[in-house]
Amino acid sequence: MDSRTPPPHAQSGVMLIEALIALLIFSLGVLGIVGLHATASKVSGDARYRSEAALMANELIGKMWAGDRSAAVLRTAYDSSQNGPAFQAWAWVGTDAGSPGTQAAPAQGTVLKMLPGASANLPVVTVTPVSRTVTTSSGTVVTVTTAQVNVTIKWQAPQENGDGSVHSYVAVAHIGG
């Protein structure tokens, strides 16, 4: 049998190549984890702002349900095109008598203060009267007027300034009846 072993110099450098390949694979893994962390951080911020917008919209709808629910009163007080006092208090004035706030300098806890970029993308609240006929259990036909309320809140995350992307949250409710 002829079992020849290659001379030692024929395999020199193989271990170095293996180490470089292992280093390359490890580096790609680390880069992937860093990218994953950046994406998770961005998505977490987006979720925070979306949940704050949902909280603000539901707070406003709750105030509408708790007060006078007639469509005319809701439109006068809350519709953003009317710029009513209840809309202003929710959007930028607040309820603290000590520092009422203005649209340019909103009070603490208001939409324009809570969400970044909201002052450049003002919230929109529309109140639309909706009439429908209903037959009661006694057979009487009556007309019921409710209000359809659309609350649209927009914001722009701080890391997205300049790229033009505006996020929005829309809540729709029927109030009254």
N, C-alpha and C positions, 0 to 999 in steps of 0.2 A: 504494500500500500504506500501510495505516495501522498502523504498529508503534508502539504506545504502550508506554511503560515506566511501570510504576507509580511513584508518587512514593516517594522514599526512606523516608518515615515509615511506609509501609504494611507494611514487613518488619522493622521494629525490634522486637527482643525474641526473634526466632526463634532466633538463635544461643544466647541464654541458655537457652531451653527445651531445645534440643538438648544443651547442656552439663549441665543438671540431669537429663535422662533418662540420659545416659551415666554420670553420678555415681551414680544410683540402681541401674543395672545393675551397675556396679563394686562397690557396697556389698553387693548381694545375693550376688555371687560371693565376696566376702571373708567374709561371714557363713556361707556354705555351707562354705568351707574350714575355718573355725574349728569349726563343728559336726562336720565330718568328722574333724578332729584329736581332738576330745573323745571321739568314739565309738571311734576307733582306740586311744586311750590306755586306755579302759575294757576293750575287748576284749583288748588286750595283757595287762593285769593279770589278767583272767579266765583267759587261756591259761597264764600263769605259775603261778597257783595250781592249775589242773587238772593241769599237768605235774608239779608237786611232789606232789600227791596220788597220781598214778599211780606216781611213783617210790617213794613211801613204801609203797604197797600192794604193789608188786612186790618191794620189799625184804623185807617181811614174808613173802610167799609163798616167796621164795628161801630165807629162813631155815628155813621149814617143810620145804622140800624137802631142805635140807642136813642137818637133824637127824633124829631118830627120827620116821618117817612113820606110825606107827600112829595110828589115829583116836583112841584113848583118850588117848594122850600129847599129841597135838595139841589135843584138847579141854581137857585139864587145864591146859596151858601157855599156849595162845593164845586160847581162847574168851573174849570180853569178859564174858559172863555169869558165868564162873568167876573172872574178875579174876586170871588166872594171872600168874606172874612174867615170862614172855616177852611177854605182852600189855602189862604195865605198862612193861617196859623199852622196848618199841617206842613206846608211846603217850606216856609222860611221864618215865620214870626215866632212860633212856639207858644207855650202857655205860661212861661215864667215872666211875671210882670216886671221883674228887676231888669232884665235885658231882653227887650222884645225882639230884636233882630230885624234885619232888612233883607231884601233880595240880594244885595251886594255883600252883606255880612250876616248870614243866617244864624239863627239861635241854635243852641245846643239841642240835639235830639230831633231836629227837623230833617226832611229829606235832603235839602241842599247841603246840610252840614254832614250828614251821615255817609253820603255816597260821593266818591270822587268824580269830578267832571259833571255832576248833576246841574250845576249852575249854568253850564254852557248848553245843556240839554234839558230844559225845564220839563217837569212832569206834566202830564196832560190828564185831566179828569173830565169825562163827558157824562152828562146825565140826560138820558133820553126817555121821555114818557112813553110807556107801552100800554095800550088799552086792549083788553080782550073780554069776550063775553063768557060768562060762566053760568051753568045751570045748577041751582042749589038742590039740596035733597028734597025740598018741597016742590020742585018743578019751576021755581021762579028763575027767570033769566035776568042776570044783573051784569053790568059792565064794571070791570075792575081795572083800575089804572095803577100800574106799578112803574118803577123807574129802573131802567137798565143803566147800570153804572160801569163805565170802562175806566180803569186806572192804568195808565202807562207811565212807568218810571224808567228813565234812561240814565246811564252812567258810563264813564270811560275810566278804566283801570289806570293807575298811575304809570305802570310800565308800558302802557299803550299810547301815551301822549304822542301825537304827531302822526300816527299811522291811520287815523280816521275810523278805527273800529269803535262803534258805540254799542253797548249791550242794552237790552231792554227786558223789562218784566211787565206782563200785562195780566191784570186781574179783571174778571167780569162778574158782576153780581146783579141780581134782581132784588130790589128793595121795595117794600110796601105791600099793599094788598090786604 
